Amino acid sequence: MQDGYLNMELLRFTTAGSVDDGKSTLIGRLLYDSKSIFEDQMEAVQASSQKKGLAHVDLSLLTDGLKAEREQGITIDVAYRYFATPKRKFIIADTPGHIQYTRNMVTGASTANLALILVDARKGILEQTCRHSFIASLLKIPHLIVCVNKMDLVDYQEERYNEIVAAYKSFASKLEITDVHFVPISALNGDNVVDKSANMPWYQGSTLLYLLETIHIGSDHNHIDCRFPVQQVIRPHKTKFHDFRGYAGRISGGIFKKGDEVMVLPSGFTSKIKSIQVGEKLIEEAFAPMSVTMTLEDEIDISRGDMIVRSNNQPQNGQDIDVMLCWFNNKAYVPGAKFHLKHTSNDARAIIKEINYKVDINTLHRIEDDKTLNMNDICRVKIRATKPLLFDSYRKNRNTGSIILVDEATNETVAAGMIV
């Protein structure tokens, strides 16, 4: 059983929606109905609900972990929750709905395979819905499930559901979102969350949990462009492994096989893969996102930050990069400030050379005359690094296409960016 659990496929998903759309209640319902919470947790939630004078058990208390969140009834920080069903393991990033927490949503969504966008059936598509969908498309989250929640408050009407689906489809056509599913639910009563709803016989689709368990995520990783950023060179210095020189790291893209012709960048030297291993076990092939150690047939000087690729398929190489940046820091950007830039296993120093435009994340319009950067701003910038980086566009590969900027003085992460 333990081995089966370890080998299960992992789906990471993020929740997004306007304030009071019921994100936390939905996650509580998923955990509760899929029997993923302990009795003592449930007892604590029941006690808190009674204390608040509620007639029902407030399942949102299962996810709002901070005391301030429970008191205000809102989600402030990104809360990660883990659960599993017999088919899959899940990590949920419960992200806040307020505009001032855009950076929290960007953080929670950056590694997600899927985003759950919640829409209140009474209110329909709001500014927040559009903003979160824009961020999901900006972060290239491959799959979206739009949950039309609180169907119980509109008498489970099919017409209302169809109106919202039509409105969302018309908005989403402007964004680069390809795989969108819609589910009418009531998180409070559990309709169509884990079990089929008797109140909506007109809905013939899957329940939310069934979609989460079966949506195909195997091809979400780029298995075409081979990218292996070297994190560490392994030299055991033991008599038994006297001549061993391995290169450890996490595959960012493509499939590597024993015997493949490869090129090491930036030096440009070529060799063949002699062996690939996970721990002490030798394997014939490896693919993203596996962590492996490779050995090559030739002795080449390789160090942390170098990248092993196929010679006929190389990443871009340059010091000037165009980036969509989300500013995280509560201090505004100071023109000319110097940063540590972190990209895969590589570090460089960098400056923001130019701010092209900011995005108004409510209207999605460009603001070209404002060159300031404040917390939660999303903008298109040109960055100059002190040495050439090996990168792909974020659209092509989320691993080799993302960067973070760290303040040199305070060591705070001030921004994260997607390479255009």
Buried (B, 14 or more C-beta within 10 A) or exposed (E): EEEEEEEBEEBBBBBBBBBBBBBBBBBBBBBBBBEBBEEEBBEEBBEBBEEEEEEEBBBBBBBBBEEEBBEEBBBBBBBBBEBEBEEBBBBBBBBBBBBEBBBBBBBBBBBBBBBBBBBBBEBBBBEBBBBBBBBBBBBBBBBBBBBBBBBBEBEBBEEBBBBBBEBBEEBBEEBEBEEBBBBBBBBBBBBBBBEBBEBBEEBEBBBBBBBBBEBEBEEBBBBEBBBBBBBEBEEEEEEEEEEBBBBBBBBBBBBBEBEBEBBBBEEEBBBEBBBBBEEEEEBEBBBBEBEBBBBBEEEBEBEBBBBBBBEEEBBBEEEEBBBBBBBBBEBEBEEEBBBBBBBBBBBBEBBBEEBBBBBBBEEBEEEEEEBEBEBBBBBBBBBBBEEBBBBBBBEBBBBBBBBBBBBEEEEEBBBBBBBB
